[in-house]
Amino acid sequence: MKPCVRLPLLLLTIVLGGCVSSSVEQLRKAPVGVLKKGETIVVLGRRQNFRHQTEADFTRCVQRTLTRKKLPVKAEQKFMDEMFPWFQPRMAPRTAEALAKRLQEPVIAERLKQTGTRYIVWLDGITRRGEDGGSLSCSVGAGGGACLGLLWWEDDAEYEAVIWDMQTLKSMGKISVEASGTSYVPAVIIPIPLVAPTQSAACRGVATQIGEFLTKAIE
């Protein structure tokens, strides 16, 4: 009996494996200047209320990816401490336009220069749960428990990264990514979650383009 159970379960796993589609757009407004010794890059996620702020794990994912590309990335928390109180959650800008105005303030521009922050990557966006469906039921009997059915749901991710040069106090360019993934939980005796890495795909798309954009600064 075991081979008969494993075969359809294996087929479901192969056919219904979580899948993701994504697209990335890049707009360059100005050439990238070369980083001087001691200058750093900081990645900031939009901070607002819980439902609308850019996820911390997405921001960290982009930071890690850029660090692996040998870029001098400064930790977000360290930057916030250096720039206290202007980038604390209650005072942090909530839009790219608000960030632009904040950077124009002389006292902030001077502090950024003192801390060696050359480029700020501003992340804005979120991953949202989309449509879902299916059904799954489980039962327990004398011979043990078992589940049967199929659940599915969609996740939609939209993010935008704006790169700011603190030397010129101007935007160098913008990167946009959209990703959509469908996850499944097929169950033939045992439920097996097949989760589509939607947010991870969006992170790779954004970070790859940012990396290509900024690696010219260290060449």
C-alpha positions, 0 to 999 in steps of 0.5 A, a space after each residue: 500500500 505504501 508505494 501506492 500512496 507515495 506515487 500520487 503524493 510525489 506527482 502532486 509535489 512535482 506538478 503543484 510546486 510553488 512557482 513565482 514570476 517576476 519583472 524588474 525595471 530600472 531607470 537611471 537618472 545620473 552616473 554613479 560616483 566612485 566611493 571614497 575610502 570610508 564611505 558607505 551605503 545604507 539600505 533603509 526600509 519605509 517605516 510607517 504603521 504595521 500594515 504599510 511598512 516595508 518588511 524588515 526581513 526584506 530590507 535585511 535580504 537586500 542588505 545581505 545580498 549587497 554585502 555579498 557583492 563586496 559593497 560597503 553596506 552599513 547596518 540600518 540600525 547603526 545608521 539610525 543611531 548615528 542619525 538620531 532622532 531623524 530616522 527613528 520610526 516616529 520621525 522617519 520619512 514615509 515617502 521618497 518625496 519626504 526623504 528628498 526634503 529631509 536630505 535637503 536640511 543642512 544639519 542632516 546633510 552635514 551629519 550624513 557627511 560626518 558619518 561617511 554615508 555616501 549612498 542611501 537606498 530607499 526601499 518602499 513596498 510590501 508583499 500582500 496575500 492575494 486570492 486563495 481557495 481549495 479545501 483540506 480535511 483531516 480525520 483521526 481513527 483507530 488506525 491513525 490520522 490522515 488528511 486529504 485535499 488541496 489548499 492554494 493561495 497567491 502572494 503579490 509583491 511590489 517594491 521600489 528602490 530609489 538610490 540617493 547620492 549624498 554628495 549631490 543630494 540627488 536621486 541617481 535612479 529607481 528600480 521597480 520589481 513585481 513578483 507573483 507566486 502561487 503556493 500549494 498545500 496538497 494532502 494525501 495522508 500528510 499535508 506538504 506545504 509548497 510555498 512559493 518564495 515570492 518575497 525572496 524573488 522580489 529581493 533577488 530582483 531588486 538587489 541584483 539591479 542595485 548591485 549592478 548599479 552600485 558596483 560601478 562605484 567601487 571599480 
